[in-house]
Amino acid sequence: MSIDDVSVSISIADSKVTQTGFGVLLVVPEENHSVFTARTKEYANVTAVAVDWATTTKVYKAASAYFGQTTKAGKTPEKIKVGRADSGDANFTATLNAIVNEDNDWYALAMTYKTEADVLLAAAWIETQVKVFPFSCEDADVITNVTTDLAGQLAALAYTRTFLIWTHEAG
């Protein structure tokens, strides 16, 4: 049996991330902060992050891990962005909307805190964007057959832009 004519049509209706924004991670810290007044700040290396964030903070640790990566070609990430929530934001969705209204040139979202409600809000929001939301979890229920934990809830939602990385290490 042979197939003579095959027609494939791929259509993506949503907006695209820019090439420069594709490898950019946005880290949103757990607390409202006054480190900067804009909704995001860009950093070119972990040394620049250390100017604003103590080495003991989760923001610094996330940046250190991110800049510590190398590709097979020996390249390291060129920049990272840190976001800012505002006390007037109704919820995490409002924070993310305010961030993209000011700076939409990033691709992956990282949160330094993971309340179940905020993770679910972030995941639902990410599904409407051309972005991804990887997050880690150390909850032991995630590796069991429990369907009521966060991983089970996200699996039931069948999201395609959110993924969980389980770790046995706290923090």
N, CA, C and O of each residue as an XYZ file, in Angstrom:
684
protein
N       0.840     -1.164      0.000
C       0.000      0.000      0.000
C       0.894      1.239      0.000
O       1.840      1.320      0.784
N       0.610      2.172     -0.846
C       1.383      3.413     -0.879
C       0.446      4.606     -0.751
O      -0.731      4.552     -1.106
N       1.008      5.659     -0.242
C       0.258      6.900     -0.110
C       0.861      7.885     -1.094
O       2.046      8.212     -1.022
N       0.041      8.348     -2.004
C       0.545      9.250     -3.035
C       0.487     10.711     -2.623
O       1.417     11.473     -2.887
N      -0.581     11.095     -1.989
C      -0.737     12.490     -1.612
C      -0.937     12.617     -0.119
O      -1.851     12.024      0.455
N      -0.079     13.390      0.494
C      -0.203     13.666      1.915
C      -0.155     15.183      2.086
O       0.737     15.855      1.569
N      -1.107     15.687      2.800
C      -1.152     17.114      3.045
C      -1.134     17.349      4.546
O      -1.984     16.835      5.272
N      -0.169     18.123      5.005
C      -0.046     18.430      6.420
C      -0.142     19.940      6.570
O       0.546     20.694      5.883
N      -0.989     20.355      7.461
C      -1.155     21.781      7.717
C      -1.050     22.017      9.213
O      -1.820     21.463      9.998
N      -0.088     22.845      9.599
C       0.102     23.168     11.008
C      -0.169     24.653     11.172
O       0.401     25.491     10.473
N      -1.036     24.950     12.097
C      -1.394     26.343     12.334
C      -1.325     26.634     13.817
O      -1.933     25.941     14.632
N      -0.580     27.662     14.153
C      -0.499     28.091     15.537
C      -1.045     29.500     15.593
O      -0.482     30.421     15.001
N      -2.133     29.660     16.298
C      -2.840     30.935     16.300
C      -2.313     31.913     17.348
O      -2.550     33.117     17.245
N      -1.601     31.408     18.353
C      -1.175     32.343     19.383
C       0.147     33.014     19.031
O       0.832     32.615     18.089
N       0.491     34.034     19.801
C       1.693     34.800     19.525
C       2.933     33.980     19.809
O       2.912     33.012     20.570
N       4.019     34.399     19.171
C       5.273     33.685     19.316
C       6.184     34.402     20.295
O       6.125     35.623     20.438
N       7.020     33.637     20.959
C       8.055     34.229     21.782
C       9.187     34.639     20.838
O       9.460     33.946     19.858
N       9.835     35.747     21.127
C      10.927     36.184     20.270
C      12.106     35.242     20.436
O      12.216     34.542     21.443
N      12.982     35.229     19.450
C      14.152     34.365     19.526
C      15.006     34.751     20.727
O      15.538     33.879     21.414
N      15.142     36.051     20.987
C      15.954     36.472     22.128
C      15.311     36.088     23.453
O      16.023     35.869     24.433
N      13.985     35.999     23.512
C      13.312     35.654     24.746
C      13.201     34.167     24.985
O      12.840     33.745     26.084
N      13.506     33.351     23.966
C      13.281     31.912     24.068
C      14.056     31.260     25.206
O      13.504     30.401     25.893
N      15.290     31.628     25.429
C      16.086     30.986     26.472
C      16.079     31.725     27.792
O      16.940     31.484     28.638
N      15.123     32.621     27.984
C      15.133     33.466     29.179
C      14.184     32.920     30.245
O      13.012     32.646     29.987
N      14.725     32.775     31.433
C      13.950     32.330     32.595
C      13.516     33.551     33.391
O      14.315     34.454     33.638
N      12.247     33.576     33.791
C      11.734     34.600     34.701
C      11.530     33.957     36.061
O      10.789     32.983     36.187
N      12.184     34.496     37.075
C      12.039     34.018     38.444
C      11.172     35.018     39.198
O      11.474     36.211     39.224
N      10.103     34.536     39.808
C       9.245     35.408     40.613
C       9.414     34.993     42.074
O       9.049     33.882     42.458
N       9.976     35.903     42.890
C      10.206     35.561     44.299
C       8.923     35.511     45.120
O       7.879     36.027     44.719
N       9.036     34.872     46.279
C       7.857     34.655     47.117
C       7.343     35.914     47.787
O       6.166     35.988     48.140
N       8.181     36.881     47.965
C       7.740     38.065     48.680
C       7.658     39.270     47.746
O       8.383     39.352     46.755
N       6.767     40.198     48.076
C       6.797     41.485     47.399
C       8.119     42.120     47.807
O       8.521     42.025     48.967
N       8.782     42.752     46.887
C      10.079     43.323     47.224
C      10.200     44.719     46.632
O       9.414     45.121     45.775
N      11.188     45.435     47.104
C      11.453     46.780     46.590
C      12.861     46.866     46.017
O      13.461     47.941     45.978
N      13.386     45.722     45.570
C      14.724     45.698     44.983
C      14.761     46.566     43.724
O      15.759     47.238     43.463
N      13.688     46.556     42.954
C      13.544     47.420     41.786
C      12.067     47.763     41.652
O      11.211     47.075     42.209
N      11.771     48.832     40.910
C      10.383     49.284     40.814
C       9.673     48.772     39.572
O       8.445     48.691     39.559
N      10.411     48.429     38.538
C       9.788     47.866     37.333
C       9.259     46.472     37.662
O       9.564     45.927     38.722
N       8.475     45.899     36.766
C       7.949     44.549     37.013
C       9.001     43.467     36.788
O       8.864     42.361     37.312
N      10.045     43.765     36.020
C      11.132     42.807     35.837
C      12.464     43.534     35.827
O      12.542     44.733     35.557
N      13.482     42.796     36.121
C      14.853     43.289     35.977
C      15.674     42.174     35.357
O      15.559     41.010     35.741
N      16.495     42.539     34.404
C      17.329     41.584     33.678
C      18.734     41.558     34.275
O      19.291     42.591     34.647
N      19.294     40.339     34.356
C      20.647     40.147     34.862
C      21.436     39.327     33.853
O      20.928     38.351     33.301
N      22.685     39.730     33.615
C      23.521     39.054     32.620
C      24.333     37.903     33.206
O      24.833     37.058     32.462
N      24.467     37.861     34.525
C      25.245     36.789     35.151
C      24.915     36.744     36.644
O      24.228     37.618     37.172
N      25.411     35.726     37.293
C      25.080     35.540     38.707
C      25.749     36.608     39.567
O      25.243     36.929     40.642
N      26.865     37.161     39.124
C      27.515     38.246     39.858
C      26.612     39.468     39.918
O      26.529     40.136     40.949
N      25.936     39.758     38.815
C      24.996     40.883     38.788
C      23.808     40.619     39.702
O      23.307     41.538     40.350
N      23.358     39.379     39.758
C      22.247     39.020     40.647
C      22.663     39.249     42.097
O      21.859     39.713     42.906
N      23.916     38.924     42.432
C      24.416     39.060     43.806
C      24.448     40.510     44.275
O      24.492     40.759     45.480
N      24.427     41.464     43.365
C      24.381     42.875     43.748
C      23.044     43.194     44.415
O      22.989     43.967     45.371
N      21.975     42.595     43.906
C      20.629     42.873     44.426
C      20.103     41.833     45.407
O      19.272     42.152     46.258
N      20.573     40.601     45.300
C      20.009     39.506     46.085
C      21.123     38.796     46.854
O      22.142     38.423     46.273
N      20.929     38.612     48.145
C      21.912     37.901     48.972
C      22.080     36.469     48.477
O      21.145     35.877     47.937
N      23.255     35.926     48.661
C      23.536     34.567     48.185
C      22.704     33.512     48.903
O      22.642     32.367     48.457
N      22.071     33.879     49.996
C      21.221     32.944     50.743
C      19.780     32.943     50.248
O      18.992     32.096     50.672
N      19.410     33.876     49.357
C      18.025     33.949     48.883
C      17.754     32.909     47.811
O      18.666     32.437     47.132
N      16.492     32.563     47.675
C      16.097     31.601     46.648
C      16.277     32.182     45.251
O      16.536     31.442     44.302
N      16.143     33.499     45.116
C      16.360     34.136     43.812
C      17.810     33.928     43.378
O      18.077     33.528     42.245
N      18.726     34.200     44.275
C      20.147     34.015     43.943
C      20.443     32.553     43.629
O      21.137     32.250     42.659
N      19.916     31.647     44.451
C      20.168     30.219     44.230
C      19.608     29.753     42.887
O      20.238     28.954     42.193
N      18.420     30.254     42.519
C      17.842     29.906     41.211
C      18.719     30.445     40.081
O      18.977     29.746     39.102
N      19.169     31.675     40.219
C      20.033     32.277     39.194
C      21.358     31.536     39.097
O      21.865     31.307     37.999
N      21.912     31.168     40.227
C      23.175     30.428     40.243
C      23.032     29.085     39.520
O      23.895     28.701     38.731
N      21.944     28.385     39.796
C      21.695     27.099     39.126
C      21.488     27.311     37.625
O      21.979     26.533     36.806
N      20.763     28.362     37.277
C      20.476     28.638     35.860
C      21.748     28.997     35.097
O      22.009     28.449     34.027
N      22.537     29.917     35.647
C      23.775     30.308     34.978
C      24.844     29.212     35.048
O      25.817     29.250     34.295
N      24.672     28.250     35.936
C      25.624     27.146     36.061
C      25.464     26.075     34.995
O      26.266     25.143     34.938
N      24.453     26.187     34.157
C      24.211     25.211     33.090
C      25.082     25.523     31.870
O      25.441     26.673     31.617
N      25.407     24.476     31.132
C      26.059     24.660     29.831
C      25.434     23.697     28.831
O      25.019     22.594     29.187
N      25.374     24.127     27.586
C      24.867     23.271     26.524
C      25.973     22.353     26.045
O      27.121     22.476     26.472
N      25.629     21.438     25.162
C      26.653     20.569     24.588
C      27.705     21.372     23.838
O      28.859     20.955     23.731
N      27.298     22.528     23.320
C      28.223     23.402     22.599
C      29.033     24.282     23.554
O      29.840     25.099     23.109
N      28.823     24.121     24.859
C      29.584     24.874     25.844
C      29.048     26.261     26.138
O      29.736     27.068     26.765
N      27.833     26.554     25.698
C      27.244     27.871     25.943
C      26.497     27.888     27.267
O      25.955     26.875     27.707
N      26.481     29.056     27.891
C      25.717     29.252     29.119
C      24.580     30.233     28.832
O      24.636     30.961     27.841
N      23.561     30.264     29.674
C      22.469     31.226     29.450
C      23.008     32.659     29.409
O      23.949     33.010     30.120
N      22.389     33.463     28.564
C      22.845     34.848     28.402
C      22.243     35.794     29.427
O      22.858     36.800     29.779
N      21.047     35.480     29.908
C      20.416     36.381     30.869
C      19.291     35.665     31.595
O      18.794     34.622     31.169
N      18.918     36.267     32.697
C      17.791     35.819     33.494
C      17.018     37.074     33.898
O      17.591     38.161     33.982
N      15.744     36.924     34.143
C      14.949     38.056     34.609
C      14.305     37.686     35.940
O      13.934     36.535     36.172
N      14.183     38.671     36.793
C      13.489     38.490     38.059
C      12.257     39.378     38.011
O      12.335     40.542     37.620
N      11.129     38.827     38.409
C       9.881     39.568     38.390
C       9.552     40.161     39.745
O      10.199     39.877     40.753
N       8.532     40.988     39.732
C       8.112     41.622     40.978
C       6.594     41.590     41.102
O       5.870     42.080     40.236
N       6.139     41.009     42.187
C       4.721     41.085     42.533
C       4.500     42.408     43.249
O       5.428     42.973     43.828
N       3.296     42.884     43.207
C       2.957     44.136     43.859
C       1.877     43.855     44.899
O       1.027     42.990     44.687
N       1.900     44.557     45.993
C       0.912     44.321     47.048
C      -0.517     44.573     46.562
O      -1.472     44.078     47.161
N      -0.666     45.340     45.481
C      -1.992     45.609     44.934
C      -2.502     44.538     43.982
O      -3.650     44.595     43.543
N      -1.659     43.561     43.659
C      -2.084     42.477     42.762
C      -3.113     41.601     43.468
O      -2.907     41.184     44.608
N      -4.213     41.327     42.788
C      -5.282     40.529     43.391
C      -4.843     39.095     43.663
O      -5.237     38.500     44.665
N      -4.025     38.541     42.769
C      -3.539     37.168     42.910
C      -2.348     36.987     41.977
O      -1.891     37.941     41.347
N      -1.848     35.753     41.894
C      -0.663     35.505     41.072
C      -0.955     35.706     39.587
O      -0.063     36.113     38.842
N      -2.153     35.439     39.148
C      -2.533     35.696     37.758
C      -2.407     37.183     37.452
O      -1.901     37.555     36.393
N      -2.855     38.023     38.355
C      -2.732     39.470     38.168
C      -1.271     39.889     38.113
O      -0.903     40.762     37.326
N      -0.439     39.275     38.940
C       0.998     39.558     38.911
C       1.584     39.212     37.550
O       2.312     40.011     36.962
N       1.264     38.014     37.048
C       1.803     37.593     35.753
C       1.291     38.472     34.620
O       2.050     38.797     33.707
N       0.030     38.860     34.659
C      -0.506     39.765     33.631
C       0.210     41.108     33.660
O       0.533     41.662     32.609
N       0.457     41.628     34.838
C       1.168     42.901     34.954
C       2.608     42.767     34.451
O       3.131     43.679     33.811
N       3.237     41.646     34.738
C       4.615     41.421     34.275
C       4.662     41.383     32.751
O       5.491     42.067     32.150
N       3.787     40.594     32.107
C       3.848     40.502     30.641
C       3.402     41.794     29.969
O       3.830     42.079     28.851
N       2.557     42.579     30.622
C       2.190     43.875     30.050
C       3.393     44.802     29.976
O       3.470     45.667     29.104
N       4.326     44.615     30.894
C       5.533     45.447     30.917
C       6.703     44.780     30.194
O       7.491     45.457     29.533
N       6.818     43.470     30.315
C       7.960     42.747     29.731
C       7.521     41.316     29.412
O       7.384     40.487     30.310
N       7.306     41.042     28.152
C       6.857     39.719     27.727
C       7.972     38.923     27.050
O       7.707     37.896     26.425
N       9.191     39.381     27.166
C      10.304     38.752     26.466
C      11.044     37.750     27.358
O      12.216     37.931     27.687
N      10.329     36.696     27.735
C      10.882     35.584     28.507
C      10.053     34.348     28.160
O       8.944     34.458     27.637
N      10.605     33.176     28.456
C       9.951     31.949     28.008
C       9.527     31.010     29.144
O       8.442     30.430     29.098
N      10.366     30.865     30.140
C      10.073     29.901     31.210
C       9.855     30.636     32.528
O      10.545     31.606     32.841
N       8.886     30.154     33.287
C       8.534     30.747     34.578
C       9.042     29.862     35.700
O       8.863     28.644     35.679
N       9.678     30.491     36.681
C      10.069     29.789     37.907
C       9.549     30.589     39.091
O       9.627     31.818     39.108
N       9.024     29.887     40.068
C       8.543     30.520     41.294
C       9.430     30.043     42.432
O       9.775     28.863     42.491
N       9.802     30.940     43.334
C      10.618     30.506     44.470
C       9.746     30.039     45.632
O      10.254     29.720     46.707
N       8.463     30.000     45.417
C       7.526     29.474     46.399
C       6.497     28.654     45.636
O       6.307     28.843     44.434
N       5.851     27.763     46.324
C       4.954     26.866     45.604
C       3.704     26.555     46.410
O       3.444     25.393     46.721
N       2.943     27.555     46.745
C       1.667     27.225     47.362
C       0.833     26.554     46.278
O       0.929     26.902     45.101
N       0.031     25.609     46.679
C      -0.779     24.875     45.708
C      -1.652     25.823     44.881
O      -1.768     25.664     43.666
N      -2.250     26.789     45.530
C      -3.130     27.729     44.826
C      -2.364     28.526     43.777
O      -2.848     28.708     42.659
N      -1.165     29.004     44.131
C      -0.381     29.789     43.174
C       0.137     28.933     42.019
O       0.192     29.400     40.882
N       0.512     27.699     42.298
C       0.958     26.804     41.217
C      -0.196     26.560     40.246
O      -0.002     26.602     39.031
N      -1.377     26.307     40.765
C      -2.530     26.076     39.892
C      -2.877     27.332     39.085
O      -3.224     27.234     37.908
N      -2.785     28.500     39.705
C      -3.016     29.749     38.973
C      -1.968     29.947     37.883
O      -2.298     30.292     36.749
N      -0.699     29.723     38.237
C       0.385     29.888     37.262
C       0.229     28.903     36.109
O       0.408     29.277     34.949
N      -0.098     27.671     36.407
C      -0.267     26.654     35.359
C      -1.417     27.013     34.427
O      -1.287     26.894     33.208
N      -2.532     27.446     34.986
C      -3.673     27.841     34.150
C      -3.311     29.035     33.277
O      -3.703     29.094     32.112
N      -2.572     29.980     33.828
C      -2.163     31.159     33.071
C      -1.186     30.782     31.955
O      -1.307     31.257     30.826
N      -0.220     29.926     32.283
C       0.791     29.504     31.298
C       0.139     28.845     30.090
O       0.605     29.011     28.963
N      -0.938     28.097     30.322
C      -1.625     27.427     29.206
C      -2.164     28.414     28.176
O      -2.433     28.026     27.039
N      -2.325     29.666     28.546
C      -2.831     30.681     27.621
C      -1.700     31.440     26.937
O      -1.945     32.363     26.160
N      -0.469     31.052     27.225
C       0.708     31.777     26.730
C       1.582     30.867     25.871
O       1.353     29.661     25.783
N       2.576     31.466     25.245
C       3.611     30.695     24.549
C       4.821     30.676     25.471
O       5.858     31.277     25.187
N       4.660     29.971     26.578
C       5.674     29.881     27.614
C       5.553     28.516     28.285
O       4.597     27.780     28.039
N       6.514     28.184     29.124
C       6.445     26.934     29.878
C       6.626     27.218     31.362
O       7.188     28.238     31.761
N       6.134     26.287     32.160
C       6.208     26.408     33.612
C       6.701     25.096     34.211
O       5.900     24.239     34.583
N       8.018     24.942     34.304
C       8.544     23.780     35.024
C       8.595     24.118     36.507
O       8.992     25.225     36.870
N       8.204     23.197     37.363
C       8.356     23.450     38.790
C       8.722     22.161     39.489
O       8.413     21.064     39.022
N       9.387     22.319     40.620
C       9.811     21.150     41.374
C       8.937     20.990     42.608
O       8.310     21.935     43.086
N       8.920     19.771     43.100
C       8.103     19.447     44.265
C       8.802     18.341     45.041
O       9.346     17.405     44.454
N       8.782     18.454     46.350
C       9.377     17.394     47.166
C       8.331     16.611     47.952
O       8.674     15.842     48.851
N       7.065     16.802     47.617
C       5.959     16.106     48.277
C       5.991     14.614     47.907
O       5.901     14.270     46.728
N       6.115     13.749     48.883
C       6.204     12.310     48.642
C       4.953     11.747     47.989
O       5.026     10.729     47.301
N       3.800     12.389     48.190
C       2.560     11.914     47.562
C       2.650     11.930     46.041
O       1.947     11.179     45.366
N       3.508     12.779     45.505
C       3.637     12.905     44.052
C       4.086     11.590     43.413
O       3.715     11.295     42.277
N       4.869     10.811     44.126
C       5.379      9.567     43.536
C       4.525      8.354     43.892
O       4.920      7.215     43.642
N       3.370      8.599     44.468
C       2.436      7.514     44.757
C       1.257      7.621     43.788
O       1.280      8.427     42.858
N       0.262      6.826     44.007
C      -0.920      6.856     43.141
C      -1.986      7.842     43.615
O      -3.127      7.791     43.155
N      -1.626      8.725     44.518
C      -2.580      9.712     45.010
C      -2.966     10.647     43.864
O      -2.100     11.147     43.147
N      -4.240     10.875     43.698
C      -4.676     11.757     42.601
C      -5.145     13.113     43.102
O      -5.522     13.977     42.310
N      -5.123     13.297     44.407
C      -5.588     14.565     44.957
C      -4.451     15.546     45.212
O      -4.697     16.709     45.532
N      -3.209     15.088     45.074
C      -2.093     16.000     45.283
C      -1.949     16.920     44.071
O      -2.693     16.795     43.098
N      -1.016     17.818     44.133
C      -0.833     18.808     43.075
C      -0.529     18.162     41.727
O      -1.083     18.578     40.710
N       0.328     17.166     41.700
C       0.653     16.500     40.439
C      -0.578     15.825     39.847
O      -0.802     15.881     38.638
N      -1.370     15.190     40.695
C      -2.588     14.543     40.222
C      -3.596     15.539     39.678
O      -4.248     15.287     38.665
N      -3.719     16.674     40.358
C      -4.628     17.718     39.879
C      -4.185     18.247     38.512
O      -5.007     18.427     37.613
N      -2.884     18.493     38.364
C      -2.374     19.002     37.085
C      -2.508     17.955     35.979
O      -2.815     18.294     34.836
N      -2.283     16.698     36.312
C      -2.442     15.636     35.313
C      -3.884     15.568     34.830
O      -4.135     15.383     33.639
N      -4.825     15.717     35.743
C      -6.246     15.681     35.366
C      -6.606     16.848     34.449
O      -7.508     16.734     33.619
N      -5.912     17.948     34.599
C      -6.177     19.121     33.755
C      -5.566     18.977     32.358
O      -5.918     19.721     31.442
N      -4.657     18.023     32.203
C      -4.009     17.723     30.918
C      -3.314     18.950     30.311
O      -3.367     19.171     29.101
N      -2.673     19.731     31.158
C      -1.922     20.881     30.658
C      -0.705     20.412     29.868
O      -0.133     19.364     30.165
N      -0.317     21.179     28.876
C       0.811     20.806     28.027
C       2.013     21.722     28.199
O       3.077     21.452     27.640
N       1.865     22.788     28.952
C       2.961     23.752     29.111
C       3.507     23.785     30.545
O       4.392     24.581     30.860
N       2.980     22.928     31.395
C       3.421     22.848     32.787
C       3.960     21.455     33.037
O       3.341     20.463     32.652
N       5.110     21.381     33.679
C       5.623     20.058     34.027
C       6.311     20.092     35.383
O       6.902     21.094     35.787
N       6.211     18.969     36.063
C       6.700     18.835     37.423
C       7.963     17.998     37.449
O       8.085     16.999     36.742
N       8.893     18.425     38.276
C      10.122     17.669     38.516
C      10.116     17.315     39.997
O      10.190     18.205     40.845
N      10.028     16.022     40.321
C      10.011     15.618     41.704
C      11.435     15.481     42.212
O      12.313     14.988     41.504
N      11.657     15.917     43.433
C      12.966     15.771     44.059
C      12.781     15.286     45.483
O      11.787     15.604     46.136
N      13.739     14.519     45.953
C      13.691     14.048     47.338
C      14.343     15.042     48.288
O      14.316     14.849     49.503
N      14.933     16.111     47.741
C      15.612     17.099     48.562
C      14.696     18.272     48.868
O      14.140     18.887     47.958
N      14.541     18.579     50.134
C      13.680     19.699     50.532
C      14.301     21.015     50.109
O      15.522     21.173     50.109
N      13.434     21.964     49.745
C      13.885     23.320     49.420
C      14.355     23.462     48.030
O      14.762     24.551     47.624
